[in-house]
Amino acid sequence: MSNPNFDSDGFQKVKSKRSSKNKPTKIPAKETHFDNQNIIIDVEKVIQRIRSSVDDLRLSDYLEGFLKSVSSLLDGRSVVEIVCLGLGHISECNISRYQLALLLCLKEHCNPQKVLTHDPIFYKGECEVLNKLGLEVITENNEGGYVISGKGPTIVYLPHCPKQLTNNFLWSNWGPNLENCVLICNSFGSLIDNQPSRILSETVPYIYKIFPNTTEHSLDNNFKFTDIFNDTSIHQFSKKNLEKVDSDFWKKGSKPSYENTEEFITSLMVQKLNI
């Protein structure tokens, strides 16, 4: 029997809080499988599908507007690196393939020194696909704890990732060097508007603290598949904004921990399920 909460592509249906008609939208189903890393996939067929997604995206107004916004923020500066976390199963999920297509178009546009990607659920074959596409796969699950370069702009792409991952990334880079970060992820403004301040300050304090010093650039969700890039914004932490805060602002505690969440895959979860 089919599950009414999922469509024929295996995408989970959710109701948008921002729609007056409460119209269902789709996000990738969050299934946690760590015991199937050896699943065999047709690498060349997957690459062919991804390239088809890239060609499709190149013809869109969405990509044109997206790259224009990124270029405006970079203001002529050369990108040192692009880091992408949480793509999901690029061999199985149409949403993941198009999100990867955007990453590949961004790579082509910015020509960075390196492009790194990670997801704890990647199959080994998917890692091979990514390597063949010129991307470097981070093998360790650092739970968003990647520290960006201080030598120039780093673009960090977290497509539809849980807020805990974004919070961990901010914690790892907490300091004035955030001025070198262009963060593409779920809208901070939407998160702040839709959840109580008390909850956010307790559960994702670094998102909550940095938000007043963030410049958010909303993207027109005009791609033909509106569930792929919905709620995605570009966030910038300009030097001008960060210079306004005092030194105490940058004090941070120990690494954040989270309770009662199924969307955030920790390294401990992976270890326990692989034993």
C-alpha positions in Angstrom: 0.0 0.0 0.0 1.3 3.4 -0.9 2.1 5.9 1.9 -0.1 9.0 1.5 2.7 11.1 3.0 5.1 10.4 0.1 4.7 10.9 -3.6 5.7 8.5 -6.4 9.3 9.8 -6.4 9.7 9.0 -2.7 9.6 12.7 -1.7 8.0 13.5 1.6 5.0 15.9 1.4 4.9 18.7 4.0 2.6 21.7 4.4 4.1 25.1 4.0 3.5 27.3 7.0 3.9 30.4 4.8 1.1 29.5 2.3 -2.3 30.9 2.8 -3.8 27.8 1.1 -1.6 25.5 3.1 -0.6 23.9 -0.1 1.7 20.8 0.3 5.3 21.2 -0.9 7.9 18.4 -1.0 11.2 17.9 0.6 13.6 14.9 0.4 12.5 12.1 2.8 14.8 12.0 5.8 15.6 8.3 6.0 18.6 7.3 8.1 20.3 4.2 6.6 24.0 3.6 7.5 24.2 -0.1 6.8 24.0 0.1 3.1 27.0 2.0 2.0 28.0 -0.8 -0.3 24.8 -0.6 -2.4 25.9 -0.9 -6.0 24.8 1.9 -8.3 25.3 2.5 -12.0 27.9 5.3 -11.8 27.9 6.3 -15.5 24.1 6.3 -15.6 23.9 8.5 -12.4 26.5 10.9 -13.9 24.4 11.1 -17.1 21.3 12.0 -15.1 23.2 14.7 -13.2 24.6 16.2 -16.4 21.1 16.3 -17.7 20.0 18.2 -14.6 22.8 20.6 -15.1 21.8 21.3 -18.7 18.2 21.8 -17.5 19.2 24.2 -14.8 21.4 26.2 -17.1 18.4 27.1 -19.2 16.5 28.5 -16.2 15.9 32.0 -15.0 16.6 30.7 -11.4 20.2 29.9 -12.1 20.7 33.3 -13.9 19.3 35.1 -10.8 21.2 33.0 -8.4 24.6 33.5 -10.0 24.0 37.2 -10.4 23.3 37.4 -6.6 26.4 35.5 -5.8 28.6 37.6 -8.1 27.2 40.8 -6.5 28.1 39.6 -3.0 31.6 38.5 -4.1 32.2 41.9 -5.7 35.1 40.7 -7.8 36.8 38.7 -5.1 38.1 35.2 -6.0 36.5 32.3 -4.2 39.0 30.1 -2.3 36.7 27.1 -1.7 33.1 25.9 -1.9 31.9 23.5 0.8 28.7 21.6 0.4 27.1 19.5 3.2 24.0 17.4 3.1 23.2 16.7 -0.5 21.6 13.3 0.2 21.4 10.4 -2.2 22.3 11.8 -5.6 21.7 8.4 -7.2 18.1 8.1 -6.0 16.6 11.6 -5.3 15.7 14.0 -8.0 15.9 16.9 -5.6 19.4 15.9 -4.6 20.5 15.7 -8.2 19.3 19.3 -9.0 20.9 20.6 -5.8 24.1 19.0 -7.0 23.6 20.5 -10.4 23.5 23.9 -8.7 26.7 23.2 -7.0 28.4 22.2 -10.3 27.1 25.4 -11.9 28.4 27.4 -9.0 31.8 25.6 -9.3 32.0 26.5 -13.0 31.0 30.1 -12.4 33.4 30.8 -9.4 36.3 28.5 -10.4 37.4 28.0 -6.8 40.6 26.3 -5.7 38.7 23.3 -4.4 35.1 22.1 -3.9 34.4 19.8 -0.9 31.2 17.9 -0.1 30.0 15.5 2.6 26.9 13.6 3.6 27.1 10.7 6.1 24.6 8.7 4.1 26.5 8.8 0.8 26.9 5.4 -0.9 30.5 4.5 -1.9 29.3 4.7 -5.5 28.0 8.2 -5.0 31.4 9.2 -3.7 32.9 7.8 -6.9 30.3 9.9 -8.9 31.3 13.1 -7.0 35.0 12.4 -7.6 34.5 11.9 -11.3 32.6 15.3 -11.4 35.7 17.0 -9.9 34.5 17.2 -6.3 36.4 16.1 -3.2 34.5 14.1 -0.7 35.1 14.6 3.0 35.0 11.2 4.6 34.7 12.2 8.2 31.3 13.3 9.6 32.4 16.5 11.4 28.7 17.4 11.9 29.0 20.7 10.2 32.3 21.6 12.0 34.2 22.7 8.9 36.5 25.7 9.5 36.7 28.0 6.5 39.8 29.6 5.1 40.8 33.0 6.2 42.5 33.7 2.8 39.3 34.8 1.0 35.7 34.0 0.4 34.3 30.6 1.1 30.9 29.6 -0.2 29.1 27.2 2.1 26.1 25.4 0.6 23.8 23.6 3.0 20.8 22.6 0.8 17.7 21.9 2.9 20.0 20.9 5.8 18.7 20.8 9.4 19.2 23.9 11.4 21.5 22.0 13.8 24.1 21.5 11.1 24.0 25.2 10.3 24.3 26.1 14.0 27.3 23.8 14.3 29.0 25.4 11.3 28.5 28.9 12.8 29.9 27.6 16.2 33.0 26.2 14.5 33.7 29.5 12.7 32.5 31.8 15.5 34.5 35.0 15.1 35.2 37.9 12.8 36.4 35.5 10.0 32.7 34.9 9.2 33.1 37.9 7.0 34.7 35.5 4.5 31.6 33.3 4.4 28.8 33.3 1.9 26.2 30.9 3.4 23.6 29.4 1.2 21.0 27.6 3.2 17.4 27.7 4.5 16.3 31.2 5.2 17.3 32.6 8.6 14.5 35.1 8.4 11.9 32.4 7.9 13.3 30.4 10.8 13.2 33.4 13.1 9.7 34.4 12.0 8.2 30.9 12.5 9.7 29.8 15.8 9.7 31.3 19.3 12.8 33.3 20.2 13.1 31.4 23.5 13.3 28.0 21.7 15.7 29.3 19.1 18.1 30.9 21.6 18.2 27.5 23.5 18.4 25.1 20.5 20.3 27.0 17.8 21.9 29.9 19.7 24.5 30.7 17.1 21.9 31.2 14.4 19.9 33.3 16.8 22.8 35.4 17.8 24.2 36.1 14.4 20.9 36.9 12.8 20.8 40.6 13.6 24.2 41.0 12.0 23.3 39.0 8.9 22.3 40.4 5.5 20.0 37.9 3.8 19.4 37.9 0.1 16.2 36.1 -0.8 16.0 34.2 -4.0 13.0 34.1 -6.3 11.8 30.5 -6.2 11.0 30.5 -9.9 12.6 27.2 -11.0 10.1 24.9 -12.6 10.3 22.4 -9.7 9.4 24.7 -6.8 10.3 22.2 -4.1 14.0 21.9 -4.9 15.2 25.4 -3.9 12.3 26.6 -1.7 13.2 28.6 1.4 16.8 28.9 0.1 18.5 32.2 0.8 22.0 33.6 0.5 23.4 35.0 3.8 26.3 37.3 4.2 28.2 38.5 7.4 29.8 41.7 6.2 32.8 43.2 7.9 30.8 46.4 8.4 28.1 44.5 10.4 30.6 42.4 12.4 32.6 45.4 13.4 29.6 46.7 15.3 29.7 43.9 17.9 31.9 43.9 21.0 34.5 41.3 21.8 32.2 39.5 24.3 29.9 38.7 21.4 32.4 36.1 20.1 32.6 34.1 23.3 31.4 30.6 22.8 30.8 27.6 24.9 31.5 23.9 24.2 30.2 22.2 21.0 26.4 22.3 20.8 24.5 19.2 21.7 20.9 18.4 20.6 18.1 16.3 22.1 15.0 14.8 20.6 15.9 15.3 17.0 15.8 12.8 14.1 16.8 15.1 11.3 20.4 15.7 12.4 22.8 12.8 11.9 25.6 12.8 14.4 28.9 10.9 14.1 28.0 8.9 17.2 24.8 7.7 15.5 26.8 6.5 12.6 29.3 4.7 14.8 26.6 2.9 16.8 24.7 1.8 13.7 27.9 0.5 12.0 29.0 -1.6 14.9 
